[in-house]
Amino acid sequence: MSAIQWIVFAFILQVVHFLGTWKLYKVAGEAPWKAIVPIYNVIILLKIINRPKWWVFLLFLPVINLMIFMVLWVDTVKYFGK
């Protein structure tokens, strides 16, 4: 794939992520526009699932971020009763 194709692919992934997060924030009672701001959307998600805000820094650590993402996904699912 060329560089342009990778950029288009990354943009499509960001749009899909944004649309899913938009709906999630709307259901949680947060302002949906917060889903588009890159780091701020994680801070809002942590607020929704009652986790400390300093966890944002853990998402920047290479191996730890994989474990933190799993915890965030499970907590998000539990928050919405699934």
N, C-alpha and C positions, 0 to 999 in steps of 0.2 A: 504494500500500500504506500502511496505517496504521502507526503507531509500534509497536503490539503485534505486528503481522505481521512487521515488521523484527526485532524482538527474538526472536520465535519462530524466524525464519529463521536469525539469528546463532547461537542456541542449538543448532539442529539441525546447523549447520556445525561448531560446537565439539565436539559429541558424535561426529560422523563423524571429525573429525580426531583426537580422543582415542582412538577405537577402533582406528584405523589405527596410531597411534603406540604404543599399548599392545602390539599384536602385534609391531611392529618392535622394541621394547625387549625383549620376551620372547625373540625369536629371537636378539638380540644379547647376551643374558645379563645384562641390567640388570633391576633391579626394575621391574615394569610400573607401579607406582603413581606413579613419577616422571614419567610422561607427562601427568599431570593438572595439575602445577604449572606455571604459565605460562612464566616465563623459565628456570626450572631445567630444563625439558624440552629447551630448545635447548642449554643447556650440556652436558647428557648426550649429546645427539646429536653435538655437536662432539667430545666425548670419544670416542664410538664411532668416528667417521670420522677421528680423529687430526688435528683442526684446532685452532688456538689458541683459548682461551676468550675472548680479547678481540674475536673476530669477532662476539660478541653485540652489541657497540656498533655495528657496521656495519649490523646489521639495523634500526637505528632511523634511519638516514640515508635520506632519501627516494628517490633514484635508485639509489644504491649497493646498497640492500637487494634490488632486483630481480636484480642481477647475483650477489649473494651467495647468494640463494635458488637460482639456477640451479646455481651451483658446489656447494652443499650437496646438491641433488638428484642431480647427477651423481656426487658422491663417495659418497653413500649407495647408489646403484645399483651402483657399482664395489665397495663394501665387501661387499655381499651377492652378488657374482658374477653380476650380470645384464648 
